[in-house]
């Protein structure tokens, strides 16, 4: 059974940092694009960041560019999201995903985790 499991979420003050991890099991995702999305209460899910299978290309939403960094360790089948200078508007459930195509759109992703809550207090 394929699983993507996120960890590292929590409560942090504005200006703080968190590092999210997404560990995959059940298959190898070394040839897959990995992405992070988030959904705030009452809002639609939105793209945060994506990284190509070789880590040679990365995409970021404008709202997180310069503050968040996506990385991956194919040997560990894991993708990370380092989040710095967090703002209250970053509060959301963060979910990781895996897909065949490097894309900012969630239909391109075939596998999804359950999500981890990130809450940023002002």
N, C-alpha and C positions, 0 to 999 in steps of 0.2 A: 504494500500500500504506500503510495506516494504521500509524503507529508512535508509541509513547510511550517516550521515552528518559530515564531518570533519571540524575542526576549529583550530585556533591557529598558522597557518602558518604565514610567513612574512619574512622580511629582517633582518638579524642579522650579526654582524661582527664575523669573525673567533674567536673561543674561547668562544663565547657566548652560550646562552641556549634558547631553546624554549620548550613549552609543547603543544603537539597536543592532541586534544580530538576527539572522534568519538562517536556521540550519535546515537542510533538506535531507530527507531519507527516503528510501524506497527506490531511488534511481539516481543516476549521476546527472547533474545539470551543468557540467563543465562546458557544453556546447550551446547552452541556452543563454539568452539575455535574462538578466535579473533586474527587477524593478521594485521600487517602493511607491506606495500610494497612501493617501490618508483620507479620512472622512470625519468631519466635524459634525456635531449634533445639528440636525436640520439642514445639512448641506449634502451635496452630491460628492461622491468619491472623486478625488483629484490626484493627478500625477505629481510625484515629488522628485524622483530621480530614477535613472536607469543606467545600466552598465552592460557593455557588450561582453560576449563570452570570453574574449581575450583580455578584457579590461582596457582595450585600446581606445574605446570611445565611451564617453559619458554624457548624459543629458540631465539637465536640472530645470525645474520650474523656476521662473523668474523670482518668485517669492522666497526661494531658499538659496539662490545662487550666491556663492561667497560665504555662506554660513554652514551649509551641509556638504558632506563629502561621502560619496558612495564608493565602496571598494568590495573586492571579493577574494576569496581564497578557494580556488577550485579543488585543491587537495582536501580541504575540509568541507567542500560542498556547501559553503556558507557565504552569505553576503552581509555586508555591514552598512550602517548609515550613521556616520558621526555627525551629530547635530550640535552646533555651537551658537552662541549668542541667541538663545531661544527667546521667543516672544510669546505673549499670551495667545496670539492668533495662530500659533503652531499647535495649539491644543487640538488633539484629534486621536482617533484610533489609526495606528499605522500598520499597514499590511504589506507583506512582501509577495512577490509574484515571479513566475518564471515563464518565459515564452520563447518562441523560435525567432521572433523578429524584434529588432531594436526599435521600440516605439514608445511614444508618450500616451498612447491610447490603451485603455484597459482591455478592449476586445482582443488585442494581440497576445494577451497572456493566457496561458492554458492552466496554470496551477497557481493556487492562492493559499496563503496562510490565514489563520483566524484573526490575527491582529493583536496588537499590544497598545495599551492606552498610554498616551503621553499627555500630561497636564502641566501647563506652564502658568504659574501664579504671578500676578503683577505686584 
